[in-house]
Amino acid sequence: MTTTAVPADHLRLRERKKLRTRRALVDAALELFTERGFEATTLDDLCAAVEVSKRTFFRNFAGKEDVALTPAQDMWAAFLDELERREPDAGRPVMEMVQDCLLAAVGRMTAGDWARQVRLGELLAARTPSMGAYGLHLCDRTTREALAILRRRLDLGGVDDLRARLVLDLLVAAWRGALKSWASLPGEPASGDLTACLRAAFAAIPGCLTLTAAPKA
């Protein structure tokens, strides 16, 4: 049996078309969900807006929550890539390393509409329980994948040592806090504003570990 090789330029064309379809679905989903409401917008509405079939939609996304949170997922994928590629410095705190990786991941999100899409997704998730739950699942999945990368590349002690997991939990908590602060800014905050909020959240981590308070009078 013989096979016919697919030309490389044809593969590139097919991948570019798939990428354009994904982007169009994300754009349309966020606009429709924001305008009509997440629950009120059906998959039929979304597919009709982009002129694709449901089969095409499900080749790209698991569901409405997945497509709406794709911009955030792209950033977390870049974060995991940074963890894989960055050479660790011996003796440097792991917390600093993962913070640098997350800042680098945000810096890699150069698409002109990425910041707006992330903000729309965050605002939708704040009022849509299923999106909020999916976002938490995404953070947990990313944490587990990041921990596996760190354990593979670094000597972090035994599997019962919780410090690396706590480092990543603090990182995700800082991200979520920064994202909420950034999304509540007036106007159309840019990715640079998100970076500033993220740095401020990172700077607050040491203080949270020693925070004391007196009872209210």
N, C-alpha and C positions, 0 to 999 in steps of 0.2 A: 504494500500500500504506500502510495506517495503522498506527501503533504506539500502544499503550496505555501511558500513563505509570504508573509504579509509585509509589504514595503514599510520601512521605518517612517516615511513621511505620512503614510496612511494611518499608522498607529498614532503619530503625533496629532494628526487632524482629528482622529476619533477622541483622543484624550482632551484636546482643546474644546471639542464640541460638548463632551461630558462636563467639563469644568464650567463652560458657559451655562449649561442647563442647571447645574447645581447653584451657581450664583444667581441665576434668574429666579429659581425657586426660593432661595433665601430672601432675596429682595422683595419678591411678591408676598411671601408669607409674613414678613415683619410689617409691611405696609398694611396688608389686609387685617392681620391680627390687631394692629394698633387702631385701625379705622373702625372695624366692625366688632371687635372682640374676639378673643381666642376661641371660645366655645361656639360662637355664632358663625365662625368661618369654617366651612366644611372642606374636606379634601377635594371635592368636586369643584368648589369655588377656586381653590388654589391652582389645581391642575388646569382649569379653564383659563385662568389669568395668564398662564405661561404657555398654554396650548401644548400640554404633554398629557400622556395617559397616566393613570394610577400606577400602572406597571413600571413606568419610567420613574415615577416618584419613589416607589419602594425599592428601586434599584439604587437609589441615592440616599434615602433616609428611612429611619425606622418608624417615624411618625411625626405628628405636628410639633411635639416638644423638641424632637431631634433637630428638625429644620430651623426652628426658631432660635435654638441655642448653638447653632453651628459656628457663629463668629467666636464665641467663648471657647468652644471645643477646639477651634483652630489655634487659639492662643495656648491652650494647655498642651496640644500636640507639639507646638514649638518649644514649650518649656521642657517636655520630656526629651526632645531632640537635643536641647542645650545640655541637659544632664548627661546624655550619652556622649556628646562630643567634647565637652569642656574638660581640660586636664585639671584634676584636683591638685591643690597646693597642700603639701604635707604640713600638718599642724594648724591649718586654717580652720576656724569654726565652720561646721557644716551649715549652720544657719546662714552665714554670710554667703556661702557658695550657692545655696538654693535661692536666696534673695536675688543674687546677681543673675541667676538663670531666668528667674521670672521677669525681672526688669528687661533682660535681653529679649525674652519672648514677646513682651509688649512692644519693644522697639522693632521687632520683625514684622509686626502687623501694619504694613505700609499702605494697604489699600485705602483709597480716599474715603470710603464710606464705612470702614471697619468700626471706628469709634462710635459713629451714630448707630450702627446695627447692634453693637454690644449694649449701648445705652437703652435702645428700644427693647432688647431682650431682657435686660434687668428690670425695667419698668413693668413689662408684661409678667415676668416671673413673680414680682412682688404682689400681684393681684390675681394670679392664676395658680391654684394649689398644685395642679399636675405639673406645671412648668417648674415650680419651686422644688417639688420632689425630684424631678428629673435633674435639676441643677445640683442638688445634694448628691444624687447618685453619681453624677459626672465627677464631682469633687472627690468622692470616696474612691471611685475607680482610678482617678489620676493619682491619688495618694498612694494606693497600692502599687501601681505601676512605677511610680517614682521611688518608692521604698525598695522595690526589687532591683531597680537600676543602681541605687546607692549601695545596697548590700553586695551587688555583684562587683562593683568597682572599688569599694572602700572597705577597710577593716573596721566594722562598726560594733564589734563584740558579738555575743551570742544572740540567737533569735528571741531570747527573753528580755533583751535590753530594749527598753521602750523609748530611749532617747531619740533615735532617728525618726520614729513614728510621730513623736511629739513635736519634733522640729517641723515636719511636714504639716501636721495639724495646725500649728501656729501660723505657718506660711499661708495655708488656705484661709484661716480665720482672718488674717491680715488682708488678704485679697478680697474677701467678701465685704469686710468693713470698708476698705478703700473704694470698692465698686459702688457700694450704697452711697457713700459720701459724694463720689464723683457724679453718679447719676442724678443726685439731687441738686447739683449746681445749676444756676440759671442759664438760659440760652442753650447753645450747642457746645458743651465742653469737648475739647479735643483730646487726643491720646496723650499729649504732653501733660494735660491736667490730670489724667488718670495716673500717669507716672508720678506726678507730684503727690497725689493722694496715697499712692502705694508706698512711696518713700516715707511719708509721714506715719503710715500704719506700721511700717517696719521699725521706725524710730521709737514707737510706743511700746514695742514688745518687752524690752528690759524692764521698763517701769511697771508693766502689768504684773510682773512676777514678784514685785516687792510692794505692790499697792496695799496701803492700809487705810482704814477709814474709821471714824468715830460714829457711834450711833446718833441718829437724828434726835434733836431735842423734842 
